[in-house]
Amino acid sequence: VMQRRQDIDLIDVSPKQLVSVAAALIPFLENDDANRALMGSNMQRQAVPLIRAEAPLVGTGMEETVARDSGVTIIARRSGVVDQVDATRIVIRATEETSAAASGVDIYSLLKFQRSNQSTCITQQPLVKVGEQVRAGDIIADGPSTRLGELALGRNVLCAFMPWNGYNFEDSILISERIVSEDVFTSIHIEEFEVMARDTKLGQEEITRDIPNVGEEALKNLDEAGIVYIGAEVKPGDILVGKVTPKGESPMTPEEKLLRAIFGEKASDVRDTSLRLPPGVSGTIVEVRVFSRRGVDKDERALAIERAEIERLAKDRDDERAILERNFATRLKEMLLAQVAVGGPKGMKSGTELTEQALAEYPSAQWKQISIRDDARMADIEGLKRQMEDAVAGLTARFESKVEKLQRGDELPPGVMKMVKVFVAVKRKLQPGDKMAGRHGNKGVISRIVPKEDMPYLESGTPVDIVLNPLGVPSRMNVGQILETHLGWAADGLGRRISNVLAAVQRGAADGELRQLISDVYQDEEKSQIERLAPDELLELAGNLAQGVPMASPVFDGAKEEDIVAMLEKAGLSSSGQVTLIDGRTGERFDRPVTVGYIYMMKLHHLVDDKIHARSIGPYSLVTQQPLGGKAQFGGQRFGEMEVWALEAYGAAYTLQEMLTVKSDDVSGRTKVYEAIVRGDDNFEAGIPES
């Protein structure tokens, strides 16, 4: 319906309201077909957090909002000054007026190498420095897939749209070896394995290093409690937790149990039921958790973990107390200065006027012994002392309750005496078979990793990182990826120009040209702010922009074609967005100019390592006697109706017979085949299948 402007009386607050949060993160959404935009918004949810994430050069302006509201970052609860920072925690001294009950210290513990439900890695990194002022609501630590408080699901890579020897046929993706060697798309995955020691009818299972028929080499990574060390490198088949289970012929009588308990006689017949690393997983042990049933003595490993946790809690308590005492001393000093003492620590005469110098003669811990003539001020000091004592008492009580909770023991399922969880971190580099995607539904599978000297390169000598097939664009109608590539190329070109001028300023040139260049890039409302920047702030801004000028193209309100052309011209690049590329293998120029630019690509959680699978002899279904299906069950490949037609069409009668009998549900036939293979025979009979 078309209406005159004056007849409209209801409009949305923002054009973004029309689409979901995930769709609002797609730049040039208005240039993408709806089917592909749907794929793009769904695939952003499947992005794997990378070791070094990067915010997109071409975004929509929603990245900061999404990162803040996602809950993976750490946000300052109160304004204050950063007192301590390390990789695992941030301590902030609050400068807001606090009530008597509230502590003046905020301690934020950072998560390090925790496992998410998708087995990806949750780790947080501080963004603040000691002495920095923070305001309530500031982002003080990045989480997984965020960078400087902005959502960062993937990386900006230099992309060319051209065919390359058939390796990007049918949505395949060709990547440069640089991407693998520089860990551009490397991610960490954390797998969790657990083992339980139960109380069985035949006696208790035991977690131990003493395992029958296992050599010392297999036990090299286990401690005296039989649990693997943190930091050990493990590969498939390695023992993570040693466990033995009694295999007595008959259940023990109560008398036998009593004698065994008194004399500690080891069960002579035990079998090895240790937790071993399954095939396809290898990595580093990053964490071990030991849970013991209440009332059961903890082993040495559980006690060591408990001691380390108590030490961490004690450090938090001591640091908080030290800051409280510093604050108390500062406020007490303000109250005491210019007062007249009537009593105090040893050596202080009555009638002494309290100056900075007089107070400096005594340690701050002794200042609270001073009493003064002014009764009203003395009452305030007494109130301050009580407030301090209450704060310290509350701190101690909180610490003791946490320690008591740690030492209490754990609630475990019935019959379980002890449970051990082992976490293994696996580093996954990008490899052929992994799935990647952009934000416009442009997904593909990596077909080949090419040495960087063989990749097509620009006239400046820079090889491209990734080669996509141009035939993936017209029929899919997701032209947004091309516009993103052009704008990304302009963003990088502007960054290079700023970098060159910045280098001249650092060598001693005036900063007028740099200020003008940065000012030209931004809209009118930011220009005045850039004019007001101090020289050192200008240099810091230029340093950040030298890697590429981030652009926001909001949904339905984004950059038009003429805006992109204007940006390309400002960057000193061709307004076509195309350049001449040179073949890395022959050194010859390609026939025609190629679209090259920076595109934002994500690695999706469909990794070939998790999918690859092969079955030898495995489990069979009880009812049909056919092999189970799926990787989790160590199952076989389904030979379905259509596959049977294919073998019938080829006339492969014997292959078909095997598929339907000895490779499936002919129970006697399977065993006969196995025996024949062991004997070295090659003739066998197919029997009657179970079905």
C-alpha positions in Angstrom: 0.0 0.0 0.0 1.4 3.4 -0.9 0.4 6.3 1.3 1.3 10.0 1.5 3.9 10.8 4.2 1.4 13.1 6.1 -1.2 10.2 6.4 1.2 7.9 8.2 1.0 8.1 12.0 2.8 4.9 13.2 6.4 4.0 12.4 8.8 1.6 13.9 11.5 2.9 16.3 14.2 1.3 14.2 14.3 -0.5 10.8 16.1 -3.4 12.6 12.9 -4.2 14.5 11.8 -6.2 11.5 14.4 -8.9 11.8 15.9 -11.2 14.5 19.1 -10.5 16.4 21.0 -13.0 14.2 19.7 -11.5 11.0 20.5 -8.0 12.2 24.2 -9.1 12.3 24.2 -9.6 8.5 25.5 -6.6 6.5 23.7 -5.9 3.2 20.8 -8.2 4.4 18.5 -6.3 2.0 20.7 -7.6 -0.9 20.3 -11.2 0.1 17.5 -13.7 -0.9 15.4 -14.6 2.1 16.4 -18.4 1.9 20.1 -17.6 2.1 19.6 -14.9 4.8 17.9 -17.6 6.9 20.8 -19.9 6.3 23.2 -17.1 7.2 21.5 -16.3 10.5 21.3 -20.0 11.5 24.9 -20.7 10.6 26.2 -17.8 12.8 24.8 -19.8 15.7 27.0 -22.8 14.7 30.3 -20.8 14.6 33.1 -22.3 16.6 35.0 -19.9 19.0 38.5 -19.4 17.6 41.8 -19.0 19.5 42.2 -15.5 18.1 38.8 -14.1 17.0 38.5 -10.9 15.1 35.6 -8.4 14.9 34.3 -8.0 11.3 35.7 -5.2 9.2 32.2 -4.8 7.7 29.6 -5.1 10.4 26.2 -3.7 11.2 26.8 -1.8 14.4 25.0 -4.5 16.4 28.1 -6.5 17.3 28.8 -4.6 20.6 25.2 -4.8 21.8 25.0 -8.6 21.1 28.4 -9.2 22.8 27.3 -7.2 25.9 23.9 -8.9 26.2 25.2 -12.4 25.5 26.5 -12.8 29.0 29.9 -14.3 28.0 31.8 -11.1 28.7 32.5 -9.7 32.2 30.8 -6.4 33.0 31.8 -4.1 35.8 29.2 -4.1 38.5 30.4 -0.8 40.1 32.6 2.1 39.1 36.2 1.9 40.5 39.9 1.6 39.9 41.6 -1.6 38.8 43.8 -2.8 41.7 45.1 -6.1 40.3 44.8 -8.0 37.0 46.1 -11.4 35.9 44.8 -14.1 33.6 42.4 -15.6 36.1 40.9 -12.6 38.0 40.4 -8.9 38.1 40.2 -7.0 41.4 38.5 -3.6 41.3 38.5 -1.1 44.2 35.0 0.5 44.1 35.0 4.3 44.2 31.2 4.6 44.5 29.9 5.4 48.0 29.2 2.0 49.6 26.9 1.2 52.4 28.3 0.0 55.7 27.3 -3.6 54.9 28.7 -3.7 51.3 32.4 -4.4 50.7 34.3 -1.8 48.8 36.0 -4.5 46.7 34.8 -6.4 43.6 36.7 -9.6 42.6 35.8 -11.0 39.2 37.1 -14.6 38.6 37.7 -15.3 34.9 36.8 -18.7 33.4 39.8 -20.5 31.9 39.5 -23.4 29.5 36.1 -24.5 30.6 34.0 -26.9 28.5 30.8 -25.7 26.9 27.9 -28.0 26.2 29.1 -28.2 22.6 32.6 -29.2 23.8 34.0 -25.9 22.6 36.3 -23.9 24.9 35.1 -21.1 27.2 37.9 -18.8 28.2 37.9 -15.1 29.2 40.7 -12.5 28.8 41.0 -9.3 30.7 40.8 -6.0 28.8 41.8 -3.6 31.6 45.2 -2.5 33.1 46.2 -1.8 36.7 45.3 1.7 37.7 42.7 2.1 34.9 39.4 3.8 35.8 36.3 1.8 35.0 32.6 2.8 35.0 29.7 0.5 36.0 28.6 -1.3 32.9 32.0 -1.3 31.1 33.1 -4.6 29.6 36.3 -5.5 31.5 37.0 -9.0 30.0 36.4 -10.7 26.7 34.7 -14.1 26.5 34.7 -16.7 23.8 33.9 -15.2 20.3 34.3 -11.6 21.4 37.1 -9.2 20.7 37.4 -5.9 22.6 33.8 -6.2 23.6 32.5 -6.8 20.1 31.0 -10.1 18.8 33.8 -11.9 16.8 32.6 -15.2 15.3 35.2 -15.6 12.6 38.1 -13.8 10.8 38.5 -11.3 8.0 40.3 -13.0 5.1 41.5 -11.8 1.7 39.2 -13.5 -0.8 39.1 -13.8 -4.6 36.1 -14.8 -6.6 37.4 -17.0 -9.4 37.6 -20.7 -10.3 40.9 -22.5 -9.5 41.5 -25.8 -11.3 38.2 -27.2 -10.2 39.0 -27.2 -6.5 36.1 -24.8 -5.8 33.6 -26.7 -7.9 30.1 -27.1 -6.2 30.8 -24.8 -3.2 34.2 -26.2 -2.4 36.6 -23.7 -0.8 40.3 -23.4 -1.6 42.4 -22.0 1.2 46.0 -20.9 1.6 48.5 -22.7 3.8 49.0 -19.3 5.7 45.6 -19.8 7.3 46.7 -23.1 8.8 50.3 -22.1 9.7 49.2 -18.9 11.4 46.3 -20.5 13.3 43.8 -18.2 11.7 40.9 -20.7 12.1 42.3 -22.8 14.8 40.0 -23.6 17.7 40.3 -25.5 21.0 37.8 -28.2 21.9 37.5 -29.8 25.4 36.3 -33.3 25.7 35.0 -34.7 29.0 35.4 -38.3 30.2 34.1 -39.7 33.4 34.5 -42.9 35.4 32.7 -44.1 38.5 33.9 -46.6 41.2 30.8 -48.5 42.4 30.1 -50.8 45.3 29.2 -54.1 43.5 27.9 -57.3 44.9 31.3 -58.9 44.5 33.1 -56.0 46.4 34.1 -52.4 45.8 35.6 -51.2 42.5 38.8 -49.4 43.2 40.5 -46.4 41.5 44.2 -47.4 41.7 47.6 -47.4 39.9 47.9 -51.1 40.6 46.3 -52.6 37.4 46.9 -56.3 36.5 48.8 -57.1 33.3 49.7 -53.5 32.4 53.3 -52.4 31.9 55.0 -49.4 33.5 55.0 -47.5 30.2 51.2 -47.4 30.1 51.1 -46.0 33.7 53.7 -43.2 33.1 51.1 -40.4 33.2 49.3 -41.6 36.3 49.9 -40.4 39.9 50.0 -42.6 42.9 46.1 -42.4 43.2 45.8 -43.8 39.6 44.6 -40.5 38.0 46.3 -38.8 35.1 48.4 -35.7 35.7 47.3 -32.2 34.4 49.4 -31.3 31.4 50.0 -34.9 30.2 49.9 -35.4 26.4 47.5 -38.3 25.7 46.7 -40.3 22.6 44.0 -42.9 21.8 44.1 -46.0 24.1 46.1 -44.2 26.9 44.8 -44.8 30.4 43.2 -41.7 32.0 42.1 -43.3 35.3 43.2 -46.8 36.5 40.3 -48.9 37.9 39.9 -52.5 38.9 36.7 -54.5 39.4 36.5 -57.7 41.4 35.4 -60.7 39.3 34.8 -63.3 42.0 32.8 -66.4 41.1 30.4 -66.0 44.0 29.3 -62.9 45.9 31.2 -62.3 49.2 29.5 -63.2 52.4 29.3 -60.6 55.2 32.0 -62.6 57.1 34.4 -62.5 54.2 33.7 -58.7 53.7 34.6 -58.2 57.4 37.8 -60.2 57.2 38.8 -58.4 54.1 38.1 -55.0 55.8 40.2 -56.0 58.9 43.2 -57.6 57.2 43.1 -55.5 54.0 43.6 -58.5 51.9 43.6 -57.5 48.2 41.0 -59.2 46.0 43.1 -61.7 44.2 41.0 -61.8 41.1 40.3 -58.4 39.7 39.9 -57.3 36.1 41.1 -54.1 34.5 38.2 -51.7 33.8 40.3 -48.5 33.5 39.0 -45.4 31.6 40.9 -45.1 28.3 41.0 -42.4 25.7 38.7 -43.4 22.8 39.9 -43.5 19.2 40.0 -40.1 17.3 40.8 -38.0 20.4 44.3 -36.8 21.4 45.3 -33.8 23.3 46.4 -32.3 26.7 44.8 -32.9 30.1 43.6 -29.5 31.3 41.5 -30.4 34.4 40.7 -33.3 36.7 37.8 -33.3 39.1 37.5 -35.9 41.8 34.1 -36.4 43.6 34.0 -38.6 46.8 30.9 -39.8 48.6 30.3 -38.2 52.0 31.9 -40.2 54.7 34.4 -41.9 52.3 38.1 -41.0 52.9 39.4 -38.7 50.1 42.5 -39.9 48.2 45.6 -37.8 47.9 44.6 -36.4 44.5 41.2 -35.2 45.8 43.0 -33.6 48.8 45.5 -31.8 46.6 42.7 -30.4 44.4 40.8 -29.3 47.6 44.0 -27.6 49.0 44.5 -25.7 45.7 40.9 -24.4 45.8 41.2 -23.3 49.4 44.4 -21.5 48.6 42.7 -19.6 45.8 39.8 -18.6 48.2 42.3 -17.5 50.8 44.1 -15.3 48.3 40.8 -13.6 47.4 40.0 -13.1 51.1 43.5 -11.7 51.9 43.5 -9.3 48.9 40.0 -8.1 49.7 41.0 -7.6 53.3 44.2 -5.6 52.3 42.1 -3.3 50.1 39.6 -2.8 52.9 42.4 -1.9 55.4 43.9 0.5 52.9 40.5 2.3 52.5 40.0 2.3 56.2 43.4 3.8 56.9 42.7 6.5 54.3 39.4 7.5 55.8 40.7 7.3 59.3 43.6 9.6 58.4 41.2 12.1 57.0 39.2 12.1 60.3 42.4 12.3 62.5 44.3 15.1 60.7 44.3 18.5 62.5 42.8 16.9 65.6 44.4 16.8 69.1 45.3 13.4 70.6 44.4 12.6 74.2 45.8 9.0 74.0 47.3 6.6 71.5 50.0 4.0 70.9 53.1 3.8 73.0 55.2 7.0 72.7 52.4 9.4 71.6 52.0 12.2 74.1 48.6 13.6 75.1 47.9 16.9 73.5 49.9 16.1 70.3 48.5 17.8 67.2 47.9 15.1 64.6 49.7 16.2 61.4 50.8 14.1 58.4 54.3 14.0 60.0 53.0 12.9 63.4 50.9 10.1 61.9 53.8 8.9 59.6 55.8 8.0 62.8 53.4 5.1 63.5 52.3 2.3 61.2 48.7 2.7 59.9 47.6 -0.4 61.9 48.2 1.5 65.1 46.2 4.6 64.2 43.0 3.0 65.5 44.5 3.2 69.0 44.5 7.0 68.9 41.7 8.8 70.8 41.0 12.5 70.2 39.5 15.5 72.1 36.6 16.1 69.7 33.9 13.8 71.0 31.6 14.0 68.0 34.5 13.2 65.6 35.6 10.4 68.0 32.1 8.8 67.7 32.4 8.9 63.9 35.8 7.1 64.2 34.3 4.4 66.5 31.5 3.9 63.9 34.1 3.6 61.2 36.0 1.0 63.3 32.9 -1.0 63.9 32.1 -0.9 60.2 35.6 -2.2 59.4 35.3 -5.0 62.0 31.9 -6.1 60.6 33.3 -6.1 57.0 36.3 -8.3 58.1 34.0 -10.6 60.1 31.7 -11.0 57.1 34.7 -11.7 54.9 36.0 -14.4 57.2 32.5 -16.0 57.6 32.1 -16.2 53.8 35.5 -17.8 53.4 34.8 -20.4 56.1 31.4 -21.3 54.7 33.0 -21.9 51.2 35.7 -24.0 52.7 33.2 -26.1 54.7 31.2 -26.7 51.6 34.4 -27.8 49.8 35.3 -30.3 52.5 31.9 -31.7 53.0 31.9 -34.4 50.3 29.6 -34.8 47.3 26.2 -36.1 46.6 26.7 -39.1 44.2 24.2 -41.5 42.6 23.3 -44.6 44.7 26.1 -47.2 44.9 28.8 -44.8 43.5 31.7 -44.4 46.0 33.9 -42.1 43.8 33.7 -40.3 40.5 36.5 -38.8 38.4 36.0 -36.4 35.5 38.9 -35.8 33.2 39.0 -32.9 30.6 41.1 -33.2 27.5 41.9 -30.1 25.4 42.2 -30.8 21.6 43.7 -28.2 19.2 41.9 -28.4 15.9 43.5 -26.7 12.9 41.5 -26.1 9.7 41.7 -29.1 7.3 40.0 -30.5 4.2 36.5 -31.6 5.0 35.8 -28.9 7.6 32.7 -26.7 6.9 33.1 -22.9 6.6 30.5 -20.2 5.9 30.1 -16.4 5.5 27.2 -14.4 6.9 25.1 -14.6 3.7 24.4 -18.3 3.6 27.5 -18.8 1.5 28.7 -22.1 3.0 31.2 -24.6 1.6 33.6 -27.4 2.5 37.4 -27.1 2.3 38.7 -29.1 -0.6 42.4 -28.3 -0.6 45.1 -26.4 1.3 47.5 -24.8 -1.2 51.0 -23.6 -0.4 50.9 -19.8 -0.3 53.4 -19.4 -3.2 50.9 -21.2 -5.5 47.9 -19.0 -4.6 46.9 -16.2 -6.9 48.6 -13.0 -5.8 48.0 -9.2 -6.1 50.4 -7.0 -8.1 51.8 -5.9 -4.7 52.9 -9.5 -4.1 50.2 -10.3 -1.4 48.8 -13.8 -2.0 45.0 -14.2 -1.4 43.9 -16.3 1.6 40.8 -18.0 0.2 39.3 -18.6 -3.3 35.5 -18.9 -3.7 33.6 -19.9 -6.8 31.8 -17.0 -8.5 29.1 -19.4 -9.7 27.9 -19.6 -6.1 26.5 -16.1 -6.3 24.0 -15.6 -9.2 21.7 -18.5 -8.7 21.7 -18.2 -4.9 20.9 -14.4 -5.2 23.0 -13.5 -2.1 24.8 -10.5 -3.6 25.4 -9.2 -0.1 28.7 -11.2 0.0 30.0 -9.3 -3.1 29.1 -5.9 -1.6 30.7 -7.0 1.7 33.8 -8.0 -0.2 34.0 -4.6 -2.0 33.5 -2.6 1.3 36.0 -4.8 3.1 38.5 -4.1 0.3 37.9 -0.3 0.8 38.2 -0.7 4.6 41.6 -2.4 4.2 42.8 0.1 1.6 41.9 3.0 3.9 43.8 1.2 6.7 46.9 1.0 4.5 46.7 4.7 3.7 46.4 5.6 7.4 49.3 3.3 8.2 51.6 5.0 5.6 50.7 8.5 6.9 51.1 7.3 10.6 54.6 6.0 9.8 55.5 9.5 8.5 54.1 11.1 11.6 56.1 8.8 13.8 59.2 9.8 11.9 58.5 13.4 12.9 56.1 14.8 10.3 53.2 17.1 11.4 49.9 15.2 12.2 47.6 17.6 10.2 47.4 15.2 7.2 46.7 12.2 9.4 43.9 14.1 11.3 42.4 15.2 7.9 42.6 11.6 6.5 40.8 10.0 9.5 38.3 12.9 9.6 37.4 12.3 5.9 36.6 8.6 6.6 34.0 9.4 9.3 30.5 11.0 9.2 29.9 14.6 10.2 29.0 13.8 13.8 32.4 12.1 14.5 34.4 14.8 12.7 34.2 17.2 15.6 35.4 14.5 18.0 38.4 13.8 15.8 39.3 17.5 15.7 39.3 17.6 19.5 41.6 14.5 20.0 45.0 15.1 21.7 48.0 14.1 19.6 48.7 10.9 21.6 45.0 9.9 21.3 45.1 10.5 17.6 48.2 8.2 17.2 46.4 5.5 19.2 43.3 5.8 17.1 45.4 5.7 13.9 47.3 2.6 15.2 43.9 0.8 15.7 42.7 1.8 12.2 45.9 0.8 10.4 44.7 -2.9 10.4 41.6 -1.8 8.5 38.9 0.8 9.2 35.8 -1.0 10.6 32.6 -0.1 8.8 29.0 -0.5 10.0 26.3 -1.1 7.4 23.1 -1.5 9.4 20.2 -3.6 8.1 17.9 -1.6 5.7 19.9 1.5 6.4 23.2 0.4 5.0 25.8 1.6 2.5 24.5 2.1 -1.1 26.5 1.3 -4.2 27.6 5.0 -4.5 28.9 5.0 -0.9 31.0 1.9 -1.6 32.4 3.5 -4.8 33.2 6.7 -2.8 35.0 4.6 -0.1 37.0 2.7 -2.8 38.1 6.0 -4.3 39.1 7.5 -0.9 41.3 4.4 -0.4 42.9 5.0 -3.8 41.5 1.8 -5.3 39.7 1.1 -8.6 36.0 1.9 -8.3 35.2 -1.4 -10.0 36.4 -3.3 -6.9 38.4 -5.6 -9.3 42.1 -6.0 -9.6 44.5 -7.9 -11.8 45.7 -11.2 -10.2 48.8 -13.2 -11.1 48.9 -17.0 -11.0 51.2 -18.1 -8.3 52.3 -21.2 -10.2 53.1 -19.8 -13.7 53.6 -16.2 -12.8 51.2 -15.2 -15.7 48.4 -12.7 -15.3 44.9 -14.0 -15.4 42.9 -13.0 -18.5 40.6 -10.5 -16.8 40.3 -8.5 -13.6 39.0 -10.5 -10.5 36.8 -9.3 -7.6 39.1 -9.3 -4.6 38.4 -8.0 -1.1 38.0 -8.9 2.6 35.1 -11.2 3.6 34.2 -12.4 7.0 34.3 -16.2 7.2 33.4 -18.5 10.1 34.4 -22.1 10.9 31.3 -24.0 11.7 30.8 -26.8 14.2 30.7 -29.5 11.5 34.3 -30.7 11.7 35.6 -33.7 9.8 37.4 -35.0 12.9 34.0 -35.5 14.6 32.4 -37.1 11.6 35.0 -39.5 10.3 34.3 -43.1 11.4 35.0 -46.7 10.4 33.7 -50.0 11.9 35.4 -53.4 12.2 33.4 -55.9 14.2 31.0 -54.0 16.4 27.7 -54.3 18.3 24.6 -55.8 16.8 21.0 -55.1 17.5 19.5 -57.7 19.9 16.2 -58.0 18.0 17.2 -57.9 14.3 20.8 -59.0 14.8 21.8 -56.3 12.3 24.7 -53.9 13.0 23.8 -50.7 14.9 24.0 -47.4 13.2 25.9 -44.1 14.0 29.3 -43.1 15.2 28.3 -43.1 18.8 27.4 -46.8 18.8 30.4 -47.7 16.7 27.8 -48.7 14.0 27.9 -49.6 10.3 26.9 -47.8 7.2 23.2 -48.4 6.2 22.9 -50.2 2.9 19.4 -49.0 1.9 16.9 -49.7 -0.7 18.5 -47.5 -3.4 21.9 -48.9 -2.8 20.5 -52.4 -3.3 19.1 -51.2 -6.7 22.5 -50.0 -7.7 24.1 -53.4 -7.0 21.2 -55.1 -8.9 21.7 -52.8 -11.8 25.5 -53.7 -12.0 24.7 -57.4 -11.6 27.0 -57.6 -8.6 25.2 -60.7 -7.2 27.9 -61.9 -4.8 28.5 -58.5 -3.3 24.7 -58.1 -2.8 24.5 -61.5 -1.2 27.3 -60.6 1.3 25.6 -57.3 2.1 22.3 -59.0 3.0 23.8 -62.0 4.9 27.3 -62.3 6.3 27.8 -58.5 6.6 24.5 -58.1 8.3 22.2 -60.5 10.2 23.3 -64.1 9.3 24.6 -64.9 12.7 26.2 -68.3 11.9 27.5 -67.0 8.6 29.4 -64.1 10.2 31.3 -66.4 12.6 32.1 -68.8 9.7 33.5 -65.9 7.6 35.7 -64.7 10.5 37.0 -68.3 11.0 37.7 -68.7 7.3 39.6 -65.4 7.2 41.7 -66.5 10.2 42.5 -69.8 8.5 43.5 -68.0 5.3 40.6 -69.6 3.4 38.6 -67.6 0.9 35.5 -69.7 0.3 32.5 -69.5 2.7 28.8 -70.2 2.6 26.1 -67.6 3.2 23.4 -68.9 5.5 19.8 -67.7 6.2 19.6 -64.1 7.5 17.8 -63.5 10.8 15.2 -61.3 9.1 
